[in-house]
Amino acid sequence: MKSQKLVWMKMRMHGCIPIERVILSNASMNESVGILPKKSTPYYASLSGLCEELQRQIEPDDRELFAQPYEMPDPLSENMHTVSPGLVHRYQNRVILKVTDECAVHCRFCFRKALIAEKRGALLESDLLLAAVYIAEHPEIAEVVLTGGDPLMLKDTQLQYVLTVLREKRPDIVFRINTRIPVVLPDRITEKTVKMLAAFSPLWVSIHTNHPGELTAQASGCISLLADNGIPLLSQTVLLKDINDKADTLEQLFSQLIRLRVKPYYLFQLDSASGTSHFRVTIEQGFEIMKELRLRLAGYALPVYALDLPGGGGKVPLTPDRIVGHEEGWIVLKDDAGKEYRYPE
């Protein structure tokens, strides 16, 4: 705690206060379950008590303790592309910056489970400054994706400081904030929060939501507040077995998002994170779901069905022509350059 306080001391000079290295006061944890403790908010826990599909997303399962041979702690090989602490430069024109390892809830299928379990808290100020210098020195970078953890676990003043430091180095940079907060802790986002974010336009917010049961009146109000203040909104969804692996469920989710002025952006095939195989839907089933959704939804309501190729291959749209063959237990896929990758069948 002492070192954490020291590294944020300079923030007081900017009218900011340090983030606490604690869970939000209305979150709960059970330290004894698996490598990633159970964690939720009372708000989301109350919803999950009424909806089995939400409960499965946060309830630890003994199967998490048994990783398949192909599963790994860093399934996207982000460490391989890390250029400074927290800063990952995998795609030429954008970087991701992990500003915290804290989340309001622990999703059991998270591909950054290993990072979240470290509990280091907010990105050190010295590392933030390193990231800002790197971005300034690479004009090909057009966008910074703030992620973690969840960036909105930071206090408004701290998040404002992060955005200010980056924007001062690169006035032309576009921000994207990946967050689950609007659907797991909507009260966290206030009018003050939204006004602060809107001041950093161009800034996009990408909301991680997996089931229509998450789009309650409270969540919808939070999302509408963002949209009403001119913040463009995207969504990201993970395809999950026995949670949203039906066309009916996803049709309802994407239709509700469109009504809330959120563009469904990605439907992700599950990454091969350790202990997550029980959530995996086959790619062939994903193709069938997307085929059905194309019959039901307008083009702008359809997300891109995508996979982050194992071993750091990067994100690619998943279409039947992406598959070049089958081996025992594996699907062989190609990237845009024709390089082959294997994903469990």
Secondary structure, 3 states (H helix, E strand, C coil): CHHHHHHCHHHHHHCCCCCCCCCCCCCEEECCCCCCCEEECHHHHHHHCCCHHHHHHHCCCHHHHCCCCCCECCCCCCHHHEEECCEEEEECCEEEEECECCCCCCCCCCCCHHHHHHCCCECCHHHHHHHHHHHHCCCCCCEEEEECCCHHHCCHHHHHHHHHHHHHHCCCCEEEEEECHHHHCHHHCCHHHHHHHHCCCCEEEEEECCCHHHCCHHHHHHHHHHHHCCCCEEEEEECCCCCCCCHHHHHHHHHHHHHCCEEEEEEECCCCECCCHHHCCCHHHHHHHHHHHHHHCCHHHCCEEEEEECCCCEEEECCHHHEEEEECCEEEEECCCCCEEEEEC
